[in-house]
Structure formats: C-alpha cells, structure tokens
C-alpha cells in the first residue's frame, strides 16, 4: 500500500503541486456530474489516477485515493483482513506501530478478530523471533502481520526483511 504523504514532513513534489493547482483552478467541479466543470474535473482526476498508477506499477482501477494517511491505513488493513478471512482472523502488530495501525487493530478486535501485539526492546526494535512466536502462538490463524519500517518519532529502524522472512516461512504471502 504505497503512501505518498511523506508523513507530512516534506513539501509536495512539484508535479503533485502542479496537479493540485490545476485541480483548484480548473477541476473544482464534481467529477461524478455531467456538466462541463464536472467533466473537466473527471479528466483531471483520471489523469492524476493514471500518473499515480504508473508510478506504483498498477492499473488505474486498482488505485484508491483517500483523504488521509490514517484512512488509507484503516482501509488497507480492513481490506487485507477481509481478503484473507478464509485464512483466519488473527492480526499481528508491533507495540510501536503508528497509531493508525493500532486503532485499526482495535477496530478489528471490536469486530471479533484477534490481535497479537509484539513487544520491543529498549530501543523500540522488535525481534524477528518474537514475530515468529506471535505467528505460532496466535489464538487464531494469522491473516495479516504489520510492521513499520522505521518509527517516525524516534527513528528506530525495524528488521523488516528479517520479519518478512519469518512471515514467509510461516506461509504468509508477501
């Protein structure tokens, strides 16, 4: 699930800024409507969707724009869990995930799923063996495991490649 926001820590890319200004100037209409301004907005939206799809290597109809990174995370986690519901309802997350992931985990629990939280060491880093234990020890078969690549507040880098290998060994698709 690509995320283009840069955690609100960088200005928009010049091409993104240009697209935004064009949308404000010319694409202010409702792209679902047939009047002239709506059709113009639809053309701009379709062009933006094609450009973003090309950038991440997918088809435009596979790309979803959301209002925020938090919404994208919630939809991504909910969608992945729904798509793998035949596997199980288990979710594994690290204790230091972004709050949007932890809130999505809470929503999953409220909806009847199970969540296993993997602890971290003093530096905020998970141990791949702890992820392996969580995958084996989950109350339900695990449908999804989440791990951030780096903590945006303290900068701790996680052993993503090692945890991915643990997940692969446990039979989870990557």
Rosetta constraint file for C-alpha pairs under 8 A:
AtomPair CA 1 CA 76 HARMONIC 6.92 0.50
AtomPair CA 2 CA 56 HARMONIC 7.40 0.50
AtomPair CA 3 CA 69 HARMONIC 6.96 0.50
AtomPair CA 3 CA 72 HARMONIC 7.93 0.50
AtomPair CA 5 CA 12 HARMONIC 7.99 0.50
AtomPair CA 5 CA 69 HARMONIC 7.08 0.50
AtomPair CA 6 CA 10 HARMONIC 6.18 0.50
AtomPair CA 7 CA 152 HARMONIC 7.87 0.50
AtomPair CA 12 CA 16 HARMONIC 6.00 0.50
AtomPair CA 12 CA 17 HARMONIC 5.81 0.50
AtomPair CA 13 CA 17 HARMONIC 6.18 0.50
AtomPair CA 14 CA 18 HARMONIC 6.11 0.50
AtomPair CA 15 CA 19 HARMONIC 6.22 0.50
AtomPair CA 16 CA 20 HARMONIC 6.14 0.50
AtomPair CA 17 CA 21 HARMONIC 6.19 0.50
AtomPair CA 18 CA 22 HARMONIC 6.17 0.50
AtomPair CA 19 CA 23 HARMONIC 6.13 0.50
AtomPair CA 19 CA 48 HARMONIC 7.35 0.50
AtomPair CA 20 CA 24 HARMONIC 6.20 0.50
AtomPair CA 21 CA 25 HARMONIC 6.07 0.50
AtomPair CA 22 CA 26 HARMONIC 5.59 0.50
AtomPair CA 22 CA 27 HARMONIC 6.66 0.50
AtomPair CA 22 CA 44 HARMONIC 8.00 0.50
AtomPair CA 23 CA 27 HARMONIC 4.11 0.50
AtomPair CA 23 CA 28 HARMONIC 6.08 0.50
AtomPair CA 23 CA 41 HARMONIC 7.04 0.50
AtomPair CA 23 CA 44 HARMONIC 6.79 0.50
AtomPair CA 24 CA 28 HARMONIC 5.60 0.50
AtomPair CA 26 CA 37 HARMONIC 7.55 0.50
AtomPair CA 26 CA 40 HARMONIC 7.05 0.50
AtomPair CA 26 CA 41 HARMONIC 7.06 0.50
AtomPair CA 27 CA 37 HARMONIC 6.68 0.50
AtomPair CA 27 CA 38 HARMONIC 7.40 0.50
AtomPair CA 27 CA 40 HARMONIC 5.85 0.50
AtomPair CA 27 CA 41 HARMONIC 3.96 0.50
AtomPair CA 27 CA 42 HARMONIC 7.69 0.50
AtomPair CA 27 CA 44 HARMONIC 6.52 0.50
AtomPair CA 28 CA 37 HARMONIC 7.10 0.50
AtomPair CA 28 CA 38 HARMONIC 7.77 0.50
AtomPair CA 28 CA 41 HARMONIC 6.34 0.50
AtomPair CA 29 CA 33 HARMONIC 7.91 0.50
AtomPair CA 29 CA 37 HARMONIC 4.86 0.50
AtomPair CA 29 CA 38 HARMONIC 4.51 0.50
AtomPair CA 29 CA 39 HARMONIC 7.86 0.50
AtomPair CA 29 CA 40 HARMONIC 7.46 0.50
AtomPair CA 29 CA 41 HARMONIC 5.59 0.50
AtomPair CA 30 CA 37 HARMONIC 7.35 0.50
AtomPair CA 30 CA 38 HARMONIC 4.74 0.50
AtomPair CA 30 CA 41 HARMONIC 6.53 0.50
AtomPair CA 30 CA 42 HARMONIC 7.74 0.50
AtomPair CA 31 CA 37 HARMONIC 7.95 0.50
AtomPair CA 31 CA 38 HARMONIC 4.51 0.50
AtomPair CA 31 CA 39 HARMONIC 6.03 0.50
AtomPair CA 31 CA 40 HARMONIC 7.44 0.50
AtomPair CA 31 CA 41 HARMONIC 4.92 0.50
AtomPair CA 31 CA 42 HARMONIC 4.30 0.50
AtomPair CA 31 CA 45 HARMONIC 7.52 0.50
AtomPair CA 32 CA 38 HARMONIC 6.51 0.50
AtomPair CA 32 CA 39 HARMONIC 7.88 0.50
AtomPair CA 32 CA 42 HARMONIC 7.12 0.50
AtomPair CA 33 CA 38 HARMONIC 4.99 0.50
AtomPair CA 33 CA 39 HARMONIC 6.85 0.50
AtomPair CA 34 CA 38 HARMONIC 5.70 0.50
AtomPair CA 34 CA 39 HARMONIC 5.81 0.50
AtomPair CA 35 CA 39 HARMONIC 6.27 0.50
AtomPair CA 36 CA 40 HARMONIC 6.26 0.50
AtomPair CA 37 CA 41 HARMONIC 6.13 0.50
AtomPair CA 38 CA 42 HARMONIC 6.14 0.50
AtomPair CA 39 CA 43 HARMONIC 6.28 0.50
AtomPair CA 40 CA 44 HARMONIC 6.39 0.50
AtomPair CA 41 CA 45 HARMONIC 6.07 0.50
AtomPair CA 42 CA 46 HARMONIC 5.97 0.50
AtomPair CA 43 CA 47 HARMONIC 6.12 0.50
AtomPair CA 44 CA 48 HARMONIC 6.15 0.50
AtomPair CA 45 CA 49 HARMONIC 6.09 0.50
AtomPair CA 46 CA 50 HARMONIC 6.13 0.50
AtomPair CA 47 CA 51 HARMONIC 6.17 0.50
AtomPair CA 48 CA 52 HARMONIC 6.15 0.50
AtomPair CA 49 CA 53 HARMONIC 5.99 0.50
AtomPair CA 49 CA 60 HARMONIC 5.71 0.50
AtomPair CA 49 CA 63 HARMONIC 7.11 0.50
AtomPair CA 50 CA 54 HARMONIC 6.07 0.50
AtomPair CA 50 CA 59 HARMONIC 7.67 0.50
AtomPair CA 50 CA 60 HARMONIC 5.33 0.50
AtomPair CA 51 CA 55 HARMONIC 6.27 0.50
AtomPair CA 52 CA 56 HARMONIC 6.49 0.50
AtomPair CA 52 CA 60 HARMONIC 7.83 0.50
AtomPair CA 52 CA 63 HARMONIC 7.95 0.50
AtomPair CA 53 CA 57 HARMONIC 5.77 0.50
AtomPair CA 53 CA 58 HARMONIC 5.04 0.50
AtomPair CA 53 CA 59 HARMONIC 5.72 0.50
AtomPair CA 53 CA 60 HARMONIC 5.20 0.50
AtomPair CA 53 CA 62 HARMONIC 7.90 0.50
AtomPair CA 53 CA 63 HARMONIC 6.40 0.50
AtomPair CA 54 CA 58 HARMONIC 6.39 0.50
AtomPair CA 54 CA 59 HARMONIC 7.50 0.50
AtomPair CA 54 CA 60 HARMONIC 7.97 0.50
AtomPair CA 58 CA 62 HARMONIC 6.40 0.50
AtomPair CA 58 CA 63 HARMONIC 7.27 0.50
AtomPair CA 59 CA 63 HARMONIC 6.96 0.50
AtomPair CA 66 CA 71 HARMONIC 6.33 0.50
AtomPair CA 66 CA 72 HARMONIC 5.86 0.50
AtomPair CA 67 CA 71 HARMONIC 6.60 0.50
AtomPair CA 67 CA 72 HARMONIC 7.80 0.50
AtomPair CA 68 CA 72 HARMONIC 6.31 0.50
AtomPair CA 69 CA 73 HARMONIC 6.19 0.50
AtomPair CA 70 CA 74 HARMONIC 6.24 0.50
AtomPair CA 70 CA 100 HARMONIC 5.32 0.50
AtomPair CA 71 CA 75 HARMONIC 6.08 0.50
AtomPair CA 72 CA 76 HARMONIC 5.89 0.50
AtomPair CA 73 CA 77 HARMONIC 6.04 0.50
AtomPair CA 73 CA 100 HARMONIC 6.43 0.50
AtomPair CA 73 CA 101 HARMONIC 6.53 0.50
AtomPair CA 73 CA 104 HARMONIC 7.70 0.50
AtomPair CA 74 CA 78 HARMONIC 6.03 0.50
AtomPair CA 74 CA 100 HARMONIC 6.85 0.50
AtomPair CA 74 CA 101 HARMONIC 7.06 0.50
AtomPair CA 74 CA 104 HARMONIC 5.45 0.50
AtomPair CA 75 CA 79 HARMONIC 5.79 0.50
AtomPair CA 76 CA 80 HARMONIC 6.04 0.50
AtomPair CA 77 CA 81 HARMONIC 6.09 0.50
AtomPair CA 77 CA 101 HARMONIC 7.83 0.50
AtomPair CA 77 CA 104 HARMONIC 6.94 0.50
AtomPair CA 78 CA 82 HARMONIC 6.05 0.50
AtomPair CA 78 CA 104 HARMONIC 7.53 0.50
AtomPair CA 78 CA 108 HARMONIC 7.71 0.50
AtomPair CA 79 CA 83 HARMONIC 6.01 0.50
AtomPair CA 80 CA 84 HARMONIC 6.24 0.50
AtomPair CA 80 CA 143 HARMONIC 7.93 0.50
AtomPair CA 80 CA 144 HARMONIC 7.08 0.50
AtomPair CA 81 CA 85 HARMONIC 5.88 0.50
AtomPair CA 81 CA 89 HARMONIC 7.08 0.50
AtomPair CA 81 CA 143 HARMONIC 6.11 0.50
AtomPair CA 81 CA 144 HARMONIC 6.45 0.50
AtomPair CA 84 CA 88 HARMONIC 6.85 0.50
AtomPair CA 84 CA 143 HARMONIC 5.63 0.50
AtomPair CA 84 CA 144 HARMONIC 7.93 0.50
AtomPair CA 85 CA 89 HARMONIC 6.01 0.50
AtomPair CA 85 CA 143 HARMONIC 6.88 0.50
AtomPair CA 87 CA 141 HARMONIC 6.48 0.50
AtomPair CA 87 CA 142 HARMONIC 7.15 0.50
AtomPair CA 87 CA 143 HARMONIC 5.80 0.50
AtomPair CA 88 CA 140 HARMONIC 6.15 0.50
AtomPair CA 88 CA 141 HARMONIC 4.65 0.50
AtomPair CA 88 CA 142 HARMONIC 5.69 0.50
AtomPair CA 88 CA 143 HARMONIC 5.35 0.50
AtomPair CA 89 CA 113 HARMONIC 4.99 0.50
AtomPair CA 89 CA 114 HARMONIC 6.21 0.50
AtomPair CA 89 CA 140 HARMONIC 6.16 0.50
AtomPair CA 89 CA 141 HARMONIC 6.45 0.50
AtomPair CA 89 CA 142 HARMONIC 6.26 0.50
AtomPair CA 89 CA 143 HARMONIC 5.91 0.50
AtomPair CA 90 CA 113 HARMONIC 6.12 0.50
AtomPair CA 90 CA 114 HARMONIC 4.90 0.50
AtomPair CA 90 CA 115 HARMONIC 5.88 0.50
AtomPair CA 90 CA 116 HARMONIC 7.52 0.50
AtomPair CA 90 CA 138 HARMONIC 6.77 0.50
AtomPair CA 90 CA 139 HARMONIC 7.26 0.50
AtomPair CA 90 CA 140 HARMONIC 5.14 0.50
AtomPair CA 90 CA 141 HARMONIC 5.43 0.50
AtomPair CA 90 CA 142 HARMONIC 4.00 0.50
AtomPair CA 90 CA 143 HARMONIC 5.45 0.50
AtomPair CA 90 CA 144 HARMONIC 6.84 0.50
AtomPair CA 91 CA 105 HARMONIC 7.34 0.50
AtomPair CA 91 CA 113 HARMONIC 7.60 0.50
AtomPair CA 91 CA 114 HARMONIC 6.16 0.50
AtomPair CA 91 CA 115 HARMONIC 4.74 0.50
AtomPair CA 91 CA 116 HARMONIC 6.23 0.50
AtomPair CA 91 CA 142 HARMONIC 5.60 0.50
AtomPair CA 91 CA 143 HARMONIC 6.10 0.50
AtomPair CA 91 CA 144 HARMONIC 5.07 0.50
AtomPair CA 91 CA 145 HARMONIC 5.73 0.50
AtomPair CA 91 CA 146 HARMONIC 7.84 0.50
AtomPair CA 92 CA 115 HARMONIC 5.72 0.50
AtomPair CA 92 CA 116 HARMONIC 4.77 0.50
AtomPair CA 92 CA 117 HARMONIC 5.88 0.50
AtomPair CA 92 CA 118 HARMONIC 7.18 0.50
AtomPair CA 92 CA 131 HARMONIC 7.92 0.50
AtomPair CA 92 CA 134 HARMONIC 6.92 0.50
AtomPair CA 92 CA 135 HARMONIC 7.27 0.50
AtomPair CA 92 CA 142 HARMONIC 7.11 0.50
AtomPair CA 92 CA 144 HARMONIC 6.42 0.50
AtomPair CA 92 CA 145 HARMONIC 4.50 0.50
AtomPair CA 92 CA 146 HARMONIC 6.18 0.50
AtomPair CA 93 CA 97 HARMONIC 6.91 0.50
AtomPair CA 93 CA 101 HARMONIC 7.92 0.50
AtomPair CA 93 CA 102 HARMONIC 7.68 0.50
AtomPair CA 93 CA 105 HARMONIC 7.90 0.50
AtomPair CA 93 CA 115 HARMONIC 7.37 0.50
AtomPair CA 93 CA 116 HARMONIC 6.41 0.50
AtomPair CA 93 CA 117 HARMONIC 5.06 0.50
AtomPair CA 93 CA 118 HARMONIC 6.09 0.50
AtomPair CA 93 CA 145 HARMONIC 5.90 0.50
AtomPair CA 93 CA 146 HARMONIC 4.90 0.50
AtomPair CA 93 CA 147 HARMONIC 6.26 0.50
AtomPair CA 94 CA 117 HARMONIC 5.37 0.50
AtomPair CA 94 CA 118 HARMONIC 4.52 0.50
AtomPair CA 94 CA 119 HARMONIC 6.19 0.50
AtomPair CA 94 CA 120 HARMONIC 7.43 0.50
AtomPair CA 94 CA 126 HARMONIC 7.11 0.50
AtomPair CA 94 CA 146 HARMONIC 7.00 0.50
AtomPair CA 94 CA 147 HARMONIC 6.09 0.50
AtomPair CA 95 CA 117 HARMONIC 5.60 0.50
AtomPair CA 95 CA 118 HARMONIC 5.61 0.50
AtomPair CA 95 CA 119 HARMONIC 5.30 0.50
AtomPair CA 95 CA 120 HARMONIC 6.74 0.50
AtomPair CA 96 CA 119 HARMONIC 7.95 0.50
AtomPair CA 96 CA 120 HARMONIC 7.56 0.50
AtomPair CA 96 CA 124 HARMONIC 7.02 0.50
AtomPair CA 96 CA 151 HARMONIC 7.59 0.50
AtomPair CA 97 CA 101 HARMONIC 6.09 0.50
AtomPair CA 97 CA 102 HARMONIC 6.40 0.50
AtomPair CA 97 CA 146 HARMONIC 7.99 0.50
AtomPair CA 97 CA 147 HARMONIC 6.74 0.50
AtomPair CA 97 CA 148 HARMONIC 6.17 0.50
AtomPair CA 97 CA 151 HARMONIC 7.58 0.50
AtomPair CA 98 CA 102 HARMONIC 6.57 0.50
AtomPair CA 98 CA 148 HARMONIC 7.58 0.50
AtomPair CA 98 CA 151 HARMONIC 7.69 0.50
AtomPair CA 99 CA 103 HARMONIC 5.95 0.50
AtomPair CA 100 CA 104 HARMONIC 6.14 0.50
AtomPair CA 101 CA 105 HARMONIC 6.16 0.50
AtomPair CA 101 CA 146 HARMONIC 7.97 0.50
AtomPair CA 102 CA 106 HARMONIC 6.28 0.50
AtomPair CA 103 CA 107 HARMONIC 6.27 0.50
AtomPair CA 104 CA 108 HARMONIC 6.18 0.50
AtomPair CA 105 CA 109 HARMONIC 6.28 0.50
AtomPair CA 105 CA 115 HARMONIC 6.51 0.50
AtomPair CA 106 CA 110 HARMONIC 6.25 0.50
AtomPair CA 107 CA 111 HARMONIC 6.21 0.50
AtomPair CA 108 CA 112 HARMONIC 6.52 0.50
AtomPair CA 108 CA 113 HARMONIC 5.29 0.50
AtomPair CA 108 CA 114 HARMONIC 7.16 0.50
AtomPair CA 108 CA 115 HARMONIC 7.68 0.50
AtomPair CA 109 CA 113 HARMONIC 4.65 0.50
AtomPair CA 109 CA 114 HARMONIC 5.48 0.50
AtomPair CA 109 CA 115 HARMONIC 6.54 0.50
AtomPair CA 114 CA 138 HARMONIC 7.98 0.50
AtomPair CA 114 CA 139 HARMONIC 7.00 0.50
AtomPair CA 114 CA 140 HARMONIC 6.84 0.50
AtomPair CA 115 CA 138 HARMONIC 7.94 0.50
AtomPair CA 116 CA 134 HARMONIC 6.44 0.50
AtomPair CA 116 CA 138 HARMONIC 6.41 0.50
AtomPair CA 117 CA 134 HARMONIC 7.74 0.50
AtomPair CA 118 CA 126 HARMONIC 7.15 0.50
AtomPair CA 118 CA 130 HARMONIC 6.45 0.50
AtomPair CA 118 CA 131 HARMONIC 6.45 0.50
AtomPair CA 118 CA 134 HARMONIC 6.81 0.50
AtomPair CA 119 CA 126 HARMONIC 6.45 0.50
AtomPair CA 119 CA 130 HARMONIC 7.64 0.50
AtomPair CA 120 CA 124 HARMONIC 5.09 0.50
AtomPair CA 120 CA 125 HARMONIC 5.00 0.50
AtomPair CA 120 CA 126 HARMONIC 4.50 0.50
AtomPair CA 120 CA 127 HARMONIC 7.06 0.50
AtomPair CA 121 CA 125 HARMONIC 5.47 0.50
AtomPair CA 121 CA 126 HARMONIC 6.45 0.50
AtomPair CA 121 CA 127 HARMONIC 7.88 0.50
AtomPair CA 123 CA 156 HARMONIC 6.99 0.50
AtomPair CA 124 CA 156 HARMONIC 6.28 0.50
AtomPair CA 125 CA 156 HARMONIC 6.55 0.50
AtomPair CA 125 CA 157 HARMONIC 7.09 0.50
AtomPair CA 125 CA 158 HARMONIC 5.75 0.50
AtomPair CA 125 CA 159 HARMONIC 7.81 0.50
AtomPair CA 126 CA 130 HARMONIC 7.06 0.50
AtomPair CA 126 CA 131 HARMONIC 7.76 0.50
AtomPair CA 126 CA 158 HARMONIC 6.62 0.50
AtomPair CA 126 CA 159 HARMONIC 7.36 0.50
AtomPair CA 127 CA 131 HARMONIC 6.78 0.50
AtomPair CA 127 CA 159 HARMONIC 7.69 0.50
AtomPair CA 128 CA 132 HARMONIC 6.37 0.50
AtomPair CA 128 CA 159 HARMONIC 7.22 0.50
AtomPair CA 128 CA 162 HARMONIC 6.14 0.50
AtomPair CA 128 CA 163 HARMONIC 5.03 0.50
AtomPair CA 128 CA 166 HARMONIC 6.80 0.50
AtomPair CA 129 CA 133 HARMONIC 6.19 0.50
AtomPair CA 129 CA 166 HARMONIC 7.86 0.50
AtomPair CA 130 CA 134 HARMONIC 6.16 0.50
AtomPair CA 131 CA 135 HARMONIC 6.15 0.50
AtomPair CA 131 CA 163 HARMONIC 6.75 0.50
AtomPair CA 131 CA 166 HARMONIC 7.27 0.50
AtomPair CA 132 CA 136 HARMONIC 6.27 0.50
AtomPair CA 132 CA 166 HARMONIC 5.95 0.50
AtomPair CA 132 CA 167 HARMONIC 7.32 0.50
AtomPair CA 132 CA 170 HARMONIC 7.74 0.50
AtomPair CA 133 CA 137 HARMONIC 5.74 0.50
AtomPair CA 134 CA 138 HARMONIC 5.69 0.50
AtomPair CA 135 CA 141 HARMONIC 7.84 0.50
AtomPair CA 135 CA 142 HARMONIC 6.41 0.50
AtomPair CA 135 CA 167 HARMONIC 7.78 0.50
AtomPair CA 135 CA 170 HARMONIC 7.31 0.50
AtomPair CA 138 CA 142 HARMONIC 6.91 0.50
AtomPair CA 143 CA 172 HARMONIC 7.72 0.50
AtomPair CA 144 CA 172 HARMONIC 7.93 0.50
AtomPair CA 145 CA 167 HARMONIC 7.83 0.50
AtomPair CA 147 CA 158 HARMONIC 7.66 0.50
AtomPair CA 147 CA 160 HARMONIC 6.98 0.50
AtomPair CA 148 CA 158 HARMONIC 6.88 0.50
AtomPair CA 148 CA 160 HARMONIC 7.63 0.50
AtomPair CA 149 CA 157 HARMONIC 5.95 0.50
AtomPair CA 149 CA 158 HARMONIC 5.29 0.50
AtomPair CA 149 CA 159 HARMONIC 7.49 0.50
AtomPair CA 149 CA 160 HARMONIC 6.04 0.50
AtomPair CA 150 CA 155 HARMONIC 5.85 0.50
AtomPair CA 150 CA 156 HARMONIC 5.40 0.50
AtomPair CA 150 CA 157 HARMONIC 4.21 0.50
AtomPair CA 150 CA 158 HARMONIC 5.69 0.50
AtomPair CA 151 CA 155 HARMONIC 4.83 0.50
AtomPair CA 151 CA 156 HARMONIC 5.24 0.50
AtomPair CA 151 CA 157 HARMONIC 6.56 0.50
AtomPair CA 159 CA 163 HARMONIC 6.22 0.50
AtomPair CA 160 CA 164 HARMONIC 5.93 0.50
AtomPair CA 161 CA 165 HARMONIC 6.27 0.50
AtomPair CA 162 CA 166 HARMONIC 6.40 0.50
AtomPair CA 163 CA 167 HARMONIC 6.20 0.50
AtomPair CA 164 CA 168 HARMONIC 6.05 0.50
AtomPair CA 164 CA 174 HARMONIC 7.38 0.50
AtomPair CA 165 CA 169 HARMONIC 6.05 0.50
AtomPair CA 166 CA 170 HARMONIC 6.27 0.50
AtomPair CA 167 CA 171 HARMONIC 6.49 0.50
AtomPair CA 167 CA 172 HARMONIC 5.37 0.50
AtomPair CA 167 CA 173 HARMONIC 7.72 0.50
AtomPair CA 167 CA 174 HARMONIC 7.94 0.50
AtomPair CA 168 CA 172 HARMONIC 5.13 0.50
AtomPair CA 168 CA 173 HARMONIC 6.35 0.50
AtomPair CA 168 CA 174 HARMONIC 6.97 0.50
